[in-house]
Amino acid sequence: MRNTRITVTPGQAAEKNGQELGLINEENLLKCIKQEDWIREEEACILTGLSQQMVGKVGRRLADKDEIYRERVHGNAGYFLRLKAGGAERVDGKSGKDVIIPASWRHDSLAIQVLNALSVGRM
């Protein structure tokens, strides 16, 4: 597998073509999942700065490439994301194969939302 890591500052993002931006979005989502071990798409939007639609699109693309697990674990709670071996290799992480989404997932999601709101001064 060739190295697909691209580092771009926000000002340079406008100069990149769609394929390069797609790779950047994939990389950002993979890093977000690596940081949290598992995450819901809704909180991934907060941490990556991507829209709900874009996180869903990138998540489906990564799931099709066998780089992440994208699954509904708790009914209508949305999709939960975990790294597969391919995605873990891409961001130097560990596979989330054995990671279990805890029953306290609501608490963890709320914590991400509150900390983000506090960091941007919305509270």
N, C-alpha and C positions, 0 to 999 in steps of 0.2 A: 504494500500500500504506500502510495507516495504521500509526502507531507503536504497537507492541505491547510496548514496554519497560515493565517493572514493577519497581520496586525495593522490596524488602521485607526488613525485619530478621527474624531467626529467630523472635522472639516474636510477630510479626504474622502469620506463616505460618498459624497455627491459625485465624485469623479469615477467611482467604480461602476462596472457594468452589473447587470442583474445576476449573472452567475457568481461573480465574486461576492456580491452582497448576500446571496443565498448561502454561500460557504461561511461567511461571517456570522450570519444568523444561526446556522447550525452549530458553529463553534460556541457561540454565546449560550445557546440553550444547553449544549452538552456540559459546559463549564458550570452552569447554574445547577444542573442535576447532580454533577459531581460534588459540588459544595454542600448540597443538602441531603444526599443519598437518595431521596425520593422527593418529589414535589408535584403539586397539582398544577395544571396548566394556568389556572387563575393567578396563583402566586408567581409562577414563572413569568407572567406578563409584568408583574410589578418589579421583579428582580432584573429582568433583561431589558425592560423598556419597550418591548415589542407589543403590538396590539394582540388582542385575544384571537383574532382571525389569523394573524401571522404565526403565533405560537402554535395554533392548531395545524396550520399548513406545514410548518417546519417539523412539528412533532410527528405528523403522519408520514412525511418524507423520511425522517430518521427511522421510524418504525418499519417502513417498507425496506429500508437498507439494512435492517437487523442491527441497528446501533442502540436502540432503546426499547424498553417495554412501555407500551402506551395502553393502559387498561382501565376499565371502570371496576373499582374494587368495592366501593361503598355506594351502591345504588345510583342515585342521581347527583352524586357529589362531583361529577366531572371526571376528567381523565387524570390519572396519576402516572407520572413518568419516573422510570428507573433506568439506569445504564445497563446495556448488554455488553458482552465482551468486546465487540467491535467499537462501540462508542467509548468504552472505558480505555481502550488502547489508544484511541484518537486523542484523548485529553489526559493521558497518564493518570487514570483513576482506577477504581476497582469495580468489578461487575456487581450490579445490584440484584443478581439472581436470587440470593438468599435474603435480601432485605424484605422485611415484612412491614407493610403499612400499619402503623400502630392504631389502636382504638382512639388514641388522643390526637388524631390527625387534625381535628377541628381546632384544638388548642394551638398546634404548631402553625396552622394556616393563619389563624387570628394573630398570632405573635408576629409573623412576617408582615401582615397588613398594618398592624399598629406601629411597629418599628419603622416601616417605610413612611407612614403618615407623620410620625414624629420627626423623621430625618428631613422631610421636605417642608415642615412647618404647617401642616394642614390641621393640626389639633390645637 
